[in-house]
Amino acid sequence: MLQQQDSVGLVTFDKQVRRYIPPRARPKHLHAIINELKSQKPEFETELGDVFHEMVVKMHRRGLLLIISDLFADVDRLMKSLAQFRHANHEIIIFQIWDPDELDFPFRQWTQFQSLEAASNRHLVDPAQIRRAYLEKLAQFRDQLAKGCNRHRISLVPMTTDQPHADSLAAYLALRNAR
Amino acid sequence: MTFLNGALAFGAAASLIPLIIHILNRSRFKTVEWGAMHLLESVIKVNHKRFRLDQLILLLVRCAIPVLLALCLAKPVLTGSRLLEGDSPVSLVILLDTSYSMDAVDPSGTRFDSAVDAACAIIGAASRGSEVAVIQTGGRPTPLFDQPVFDPDAVIRKLKQSQAGYGASDMQASLDEAIATLSGMSHARRELIVISDFQPGDWDAIGSSAADSIRRQVDAMSIKPELTLLPIGQPVSGNVSVESLEFPRRALGVGQQLAVRANVRNHGTTPIDNVRVILRIDGVESSVSQIALTASGTTQTLFPCTFDKAGSHVIEAEVTVDDPLADDNRYAAAVTIWDSINVLLVDGDPSTQPLQSETDYLSIALTPFTFGRMRLADLVQTQTILAKDVNEELLKTARVVVLANVSKLEPAQLTALTAFVQDGGALLVCAGNKIDLDWYRENMFTSGTGLLPSIFGAPRGKIDETGKSAHIVAQHFEHPALEFFNEASNGDLSAAEIRQWHELTDIDPNAGSTVVVRLDNGDPLLVERRFGEGVVMQLATACDADWSDLPLRPFFVPLMQQLVTTMASGILPPRNITTGEPAVAVFANVPSPPDSGEKVAEGRMKGQDASLTLSVVTPDGSRRTVHTLPQGKTQVARFDGTQRPGVYAMSTGSAETLHFVAETSRDESDLSVLNEPGLVSLSQNMASTLIKSSAEYLAQDRLRRHGQEIWKYVLAALLAFMFLELVLQQRFARVRT
């Protein structure tokens, strides 16, 4: 995009915006973005709705908003926030990142699930007992997301961590060009 | 409850394994960092309590599975509160109904075949070392072996060769015999099994009081046996039987006609037309009658028959009909035909004038053809002698002796006369004006131990006062000699005028004295008593026309004929007996060369001082040997094995064959059986167990011995729990989202 003289910016966030690099079109800007990405470590809990609400105000010019997230948040609030972007004529592409275990729930023995965002949040369960319920809940969540994105004409691209991002991205772009 | 493989029951401890696995699983968990915690939490939050409950249920089910598996392998046995008897030997008595009703044909064969099969199955399953006794109840209780035996195979072999067809069962006597047998047996565990068709006729006799008595007898035994009732057979209808043969029981001579009445009973509810009834004499068809049988009724048919030869004969009526029981389609009776009956008339008031002697009328009455110079022969042959001529030699030739107005006898004569009666002779003592009342009282009555059944008391009536005479009471006569006069056309005994008689006193019914004929004023006229093997009759009036007009009456001839011939025939041991009663024949014990076998009067034989050997052919064709035993001056043959109805032919080989006919109650011909409530009531009264088959008995016996194995049920529960575990596992995974 920088080669096309488009401006590219970066926002990292958890419950709030942690780092904001405004959009620039200069080639050096790429290094700044890459350095920022490299320096980031995931921590703290996420609150997408509040962060997106904050970002809407900062993004004055129409642009392409690429969101890379697991989207683990309240879907209704998330969709309201994204709707604001859409209202500002931003195009949105969401790359939803999944751990394959989150999709398959392949556990058999007793397992203690510890939250990535809050280490104190742990649950010891028999996975066999809750697998079906979990998968149903997951499908329900993904369906809600898909319908919401579809309603607001947002592209939702699921990606798993066990596949190269380039492959997933290439597959998406090929699909997009085909439209 | 106990276990056949007790050690394996400890495998139930394996129930801890699921618990341990559960605890280990919970303690040895892995930790996973999880991003989609909000999804997981929502599921856990909604189902938290349910997860715990489901886990508990699943854990219990999983713990139960190894417990059930261990129980199953340990083979649990229910025993109740009893100690198990295991394979301990048993003392077993089986009462097997062998009465002829057991020959009735059911759809599955005869009842007896079913009974034998059941008995063999039970005996065959007895533990090693058991002792077995089988008592056949038909006719009279008869053990299959003399002693209980320890070889069940031998019992089974003999049982399979046994037959039914015996007389009616005396169940009370059979049970008594069984209890007596059981009390002499050796094992601590004792069983009494009754296998019968349980006909009401056999078992109604055992009322509730008798059943209580049996129960008390059983309870009183030092080792109480288990009593079991096993009914065999279903009710069968449509049976036809010859119920009885009726004919006069007086002595019969060659050529004399005998009217035989056969009573044929239809036990079915459907009338049967054109039924043939055949009368056979000594196995040869004599006459045939065609009759129609009413439903559930008895039809009579009359056969006149004569015999052309003296001796022992058998008459038999047979009904030819296709019915479920053949044994009762015939009925037989033994008849003795006499060459002649020698009667010794001792005249106490002789006269040279016609009809003035004391015995003149009597002699004419007994031998009317001889006096009438007719070509027909008299059955009775008389010899008239004076009192002083009575001696032992003369008495030996006589069958019947008549003392007619005899004043008294010499002591030696009295001794000979007493011996004559004692050995089976018949004596008729007639009163008169010459008799010495004191002598008769002291020497012939002898305080009730003498020959006379009563004392000649004071004279009654007046021979000169006509119009004040007494008469015989008109009644139905029970005595066989007078049954003939129950038919009015044969004469009216009450028409005779008895002008004078002696009062007969001291008649003791307990000593066997009975009044046969009584006068209308209440005085006895004719009294009878058995004395030894013989019989004595005492007439209160004279046998001539001095004291009564009896000799002038037309019925005097048949009266005296009936009286004398009945006395002559009645002294023999009966030839028509009930099944189970002994067949007894008396032979004179006259010293003579061996094997002379000379026949003497009235069917007696000259034999030898030593025991005679006789052969007896039974109704089933088998031949048995009987030895006589001395009794006084006679040899007595006694054959006890008369349990089977039919003809028993007893012979020495060189002399005439004597026939005995054993018959039984024809109640057995009613092939109905006790219904369920009746059986239950009987069983309760006897404190017994009612079963329906030998298989049921064996199952109960196994239960008593080994308890009830329930491993199959435990295995079913195990499989059910395993299936339940699968189902629960699947079901518990479906939780609320």
Interface residues (C-beta under 8 A of the other chain):
Chain A: D70 F72 A73 D99 D101 E102 F107 Q109 W110 T111 Q112 F113 Q114 S115 L116 E117 N121 R122 H123 L124 V125 D126 A128 Q129 I130 R131 R132 A133 Y134 E136 K137 L138 Q140 F141
Chain B: N25 R26 R28 F29 K30 T31 V32 E33 W34 G35 A36 M37 H38 L39 L40 E41 S42 V43 I44 N47 F51 D54 Q55 Q729 F732 A733 R734 V735 R736 T737
